Amino acid sequence: MDQFVSFEKLINNFPRMLRILERSELLNFSHVFTRKNKLGEVRNILIEKNVFNEKYLNGDNDFKGLYVIYEFCKPLYVGISRKCIQRLRDHVNAETHFSSSFAFKLAKNEELKVNPEFINKETGKKYLRKEFETTGKVAKMCRRINDNMQVRIYPFNYISDEKEDEVQNAQMYLFEVYCSLKLNTPYNSFRTH
């Protein structure tokens, strides 16, 4: 970052931001982020529900923000995205670890319960990510997300100034870690690849 912003200034509002997030409406994936709802329709639903307004929209008619995925009122996963609507749609529509890392983590967790060594029974070797995706288990978890899970969203304002946007991005990344730790989400991992 070219301009200096203190760490304390970046994190100072996190408790207030988390309270706002926790008071926001729980949205059912099946009502908002399904395949049948196109990007513009999802955007309009979210605006109607006061999740955000037009000032948050970027050039892609999407917005950046943080989201928390819940199942049975329990927070499971915190994510961030520069294109929140598309990312949330990916969680229920995509079938690869690149586009739906959360569904992949759910599927892998379920597989580890019955197959602790994560062995492909056909080859006798450990599953490779790409190979595991072809089992249909990730797609099954996408359906589980769609049918059973909800999401809360904290949008970040659209900022056209590149330097201010960079500062906001740093705050968003830190807020993801903060929320994950505060909410004790079991599917977040901050290991590097």
C-alpha positions in Angstrom: 0.0 0.0 0.0 1.4 3.4 -1.0 -0.4 5.3 1.8 0.1 4.3 5.4 -2.9 3.2 7.3 -2.4 1.9 10.8 -3.4 -1.6 11.7 -5.5 -0.3 14.6 -7.4 2.0 12.2 -8.2 -1.0 9.9 -9.6 -3.2 12.6 -11.1 -0.5 14.9 -14.6 -1.0 13.7 -14.6 -4.8 13.5 -16.8 -5.4 16.6 -19.4 -2.9 15.2 -19.2 -4.4 11.7 -19.7 -7.9 13.1 -22.8 -6.8 15.1 -24.3 -5.3 11.9 -23.5 -8.5 10.1 -25.1 -10.7 12.8 -28.3 -8.5 12.8 -28.7 -8.7 9.0 -31.3 -10.9 7.4 -30.5 -14.6 7.0 -31.1 -15.3 3.3 -31.9 -18.8 2.0 -29.7 -19.9 -0.8 -32.7 -21.6 -2.4 -34.7 -18.4 -2.6 -32.0 -16.0 -3.9 -28.9 -17.7 -5.4 -30.3 -20.5 -7.6 -29.4 -21.0 -11.2 -32.9 -19.8 -12.3 -32.2 -16.3 -10.9 -29.9 -14.4 -13.2 -27.3 -11.9 -11.9 -29.6 -8.9 -12.3 -32.5 -10.7 -10.6 -30.3 -11.6 -7.6 -29.0 -8.1 -7.5 -32.6 -6.7 -7.4 -33.7 -9.2 -4.7 -30.7 -8.1 -2.5 -31.5 -4.4 -3.1 -35.2 -5.1 -2.2 -34.1 -6.8 1.0 -31.8 -3.8 1.9 -28.7 -5.9 1.8 -27.1 -3.1 -0.1 -28.0 -0.3 -2.5 -26.6 0.9 -5.8 -23.7 2.8 -4.3 -22.1 -0.6 -3.6 -22.2 -1.7 -7.2 -19.0 -2.0 -9.2 -18.7 -2.0 -13.0 -19.9 -5.6 -13.2 -23.2 -4.8 -11.4 -22.0 -6.8 -8.5 -20.4 -5.8 -5.2 -17.6 -6.7 -3.0 -18.2 -8.0 0.5 -18.0 -10.6 3.2 -20.5 -13.3 3.7 -21.2 -16.0 6.4 -22.8 -19.3 5.4 -25.0 -20.9 8.1 -26.7 -24.3 8.4 -29.3 -24.7 11.1 -28.3 -21.2 12.5 -24.7 -22.3 13.0 -22.0 -20.3 11.2 -19.9 -22.7 9.1 -17.9 -20.6 6.7 -16.8 -17.0 6.1 -15.9 -15.8 2.7 -15.0 -12.6 0.8 -15.3 -11.7 -2.8 -15.0 -8.8 -5.2 -18.0 -10.2 -6.9 -20.2 -11.3 -4.1 -23.4 -12.2 -6.1 -21.4 -14.3 -8.5 -19.4 -16.0 -5.7 -22.5 -16.9 -3.8 -24.2 -18.3 -6.9 -21.0 -20.4 -7.5 -21.4 -22.0 -4.1 -24.7 -23.6 -5.2 -24.0 -24.0 -9.0 -20.4 -24.9 -9.4 -18.7 -28.3 -9.0 -15.0 -27.6 -8.7 -12.8 -26.6 -5.8 -11.9 -23.5 -7.7 -15.4 -22.2 -8.0 -17.0 -23.7 -4.8 -14.2 -24.3 -2.3 -16.8 -24.5 0.5 -18.8 -27.3 -1.3 -15.5 -29.1 -1.9 -14.6 -28.8 1.8 -18.0 -30.1 2.8 -17.7 -33.1 0.5 -14.2 -33.9 1.6 -15.2 -33.7 5.2 -18.1 -36.2 4.6 -15.7 -38.5 2.7 -13.1 -38.4 5.5 -15.8 -39.7 8.0 -16.1 -42.9 6.0 -12.7 -42.9 4.3 -10.2 -41.4 6.8 -7.2 -42.0 4.4 -9.1 -40.2 1.5 -8.3 -43.2 -0.7 -9.9 -43.6 -4.1 -11.2 -47.2 -3.9 -10.8 -47.7 -7.7 -7.1 -46.7 -7.9 -6.0 -47.5 -4.3 -4.3 -44.1 -4.2 -5.2 -40.9 -2.4 -7.8 -38.8 -4.1 -6.5 -35.9 -6.2 -8.8 -32.8 -6.1 -9.8 -33.0 -9.7 -10.4 -36.8 -9.4 -12.6 -36.3 -6.3 -14.7 -33.7 -8.1 -15.8 -36.3 -10.6 -17.4 -38.4 -8.0 -20.5 -36.2 -7.8 -19.9 -35.6 -4.1 -19.1 -31.9 -4.6 -22.3 -31.5 -6.7 -24.2 -33.2 -3.9 -22.8 -30.6 -1.4 -23.8 -27.8 -3.8 -27.4 -29.1 -3.5 -27.1 -29.3 0.3 -26.0 -25.6 0.3 -28.9 -24.7 -1.9 -31.5 -26.7 0.0 -30.4 -26.2 3.6 -28.2 -23.2 4.1 -28.5 -19.5 4.5 -26.2 -16.6 4.2 -25.6 -13.2 5.8 -23.8 -10.5 3.9 -21.7 -7.5 4.8 -21.2 -5.3 1.7 -18.3 -3.0 1.2 -18.8 0.4 -0.6 -17.6 0.7 -4.1 -14.5 2.9 -4.2 -13.1 4.1 -7.5 -9.9 5.5 -6.1 -7.3 2.8 -6.4 -5.3 3.6 -3.2 -8.5 3.8 -1.1 -9.7 0.5 -2.6 -6.5 -1.2 -1.7 -6.9 -0.1 1.9 -10.5 -1.3 1.9 -9.3 -4.6 0.5 -6.8 -5.0 3.3 -9.6 -4.3 5.8 -11.9 -6.9 4.1 -9.2 -9.6 4.3 -8.6 -8.9 8.0 -12.3 -8.8 8.7 -12.7 -12.3 7.1 -10.1 -13.7 9.6 -11.7 -11.7 12.5 -15.2 -13.0 11.7 -14.0 -16.6 11.2 -12.3 -16.6 14.6 -15.1 -14.8 16.4 -17.8 -17.1 14.9 -15.6 -20.2 15.2 -16.4 -21.3 11.6 -15.2 -24.9 11.2 -14.7 -24.7 7.4 -12.3 -21.8 7.2 -8.7 -22.4 6.8 -6.0 -19.9 6.3 -3.3 -22.2 5.1 -1.5 -21.1 2.0 -1.5 -23.3 -1.1 
